[in-house]
Amino acid sequence: MALSANEERLCSVISNRRAAMLADLRRLVGIPTGMNHTAGLDESRALLTTRLESLGARVQLVPGGEKPAWIDRKGTPGAAPPTAVCRRVREGVKIRILLCGHIDTVHDPAGSFRELTVSADGTRANGPGCVDMKGGLLVAIHALESLEEAGIAASWGFILNSDEETGSYHSDATIRAEAAAYDVGLVFEPALPDGGLVVERPGSGQFYIETTGVAAHVGRDFKHGVSAIVTMAECVTAIHAMADPDRGLIANVGVIEGGTATNVVPDRCRAWGNVRFRDATMAGEIASRLSSLAQPEAVAGIKVFQSFNRPAKPLTQGTRMLAGMARGAAEDLGQKLPFGKTGGVCDGNALQAAGLATIDTLGVRGGGMHTKDEWMEVASLVERAQLAAVLIARLSEQGVTDA
């Protein structure tokens, strides 16, 4: 189908916002929002929620939930930033839409990579979080502002969390609870390199292994020592053997700490790892196999802790229909929108697990995520805002249809 007159007007409104979008991005990228950098997170959250309040949204700051202490290598649960829940409820629209995005990044607030720069030809921007996902946040906000300016009514909510890069442990319960009031979820993580949508994701979990032994002097008393590192090595080998990538099962030990000196038999070792799984059955299999390693009462003691906080996100019928509507809108805009899979996880996993048909890569195009080379295609700000706005307009008028 072709764009309607209202949609044409909507796209024109967004086209005229190009300079404003880039200026907003420059300001947002210039605020450091590395993990647990409270001042920057608070400033960014206030900036974005003020924009949403100007659209009539009511804003609630929900205190962060608890995070398992073992997740953090220091053994502390860390800061619990609030989650901003913004609601703009309207009657007389077909569907309630929940938008979601995170304001935290992985970049060091004290590092040298701190500002947005734009290439001489204006096509490419570099900056911390420009693609993951400050560009996506502005795509969503400008889409909502443009819908308002064009007189197109939508009933929506917007979740802004501050801990996605560390697993959304503090915000997960809020995300799932809020999802109960909505019909579909739209998440503004970066698009695939070809501009495509991710329609299927694995689940993810974290685990922590602690082994204990008996310390001894290597030269005088070696035979009475029990090495916690040797025990850990056996655990790591067993965990690595679990992996079966062809089935979609990934098991990785990523960090190990143990020992004090080369002439001491180590009596303690710690390891942290991550698993990925295709479905709930596989998650249960992994959890059982990890638990079977535990022998906390043995001389060579093993303790196992695990938390599977990101359920798998399969391609459901509802998500297929929602993605089809997004593709239809893209085609009417002259854009391509291929579908793909990824091994990554995001808050879209939680929204879909809570019952919402969800698409979660409606943000900008770019690359170099989590590096000092992070970049974004400037043109994708307008293009993706037009896509999001047209999709929201059609959902509000028609509901989810089988395009």
MOVENHU-V910125 format. One line per field, one symbol per residue. psi: psi as a letter, one per 40 degrees, with the letter a starting at -180 (. if undefined). Layout:
psi->???
This chain:
psi->iihidddddddddddeeddddddddddddehhfihegddddddddddddddddeeeihhhhhiiiihhdedhdeeieiigiihhhhhghiieidihhhiiiieiieihdeiegeihihideedhiiiheddgfddddddddddddddddefhhihiihhhiefdeeefddedddddddddeidihhhfiiiideeihhehiiiiiiihhhiiahiihdddfdeeihhdddddddddddddedhgddeehhhhhdhhhiidiefhhhehiiiiiiiiidaddddddddddddedhgdeidgihihiihgegiigigiddddddddddddddddefiigiiiiieiiaeddddddeehhhiffeaiiaafieieehiihddeddddddddddddddddddahig.
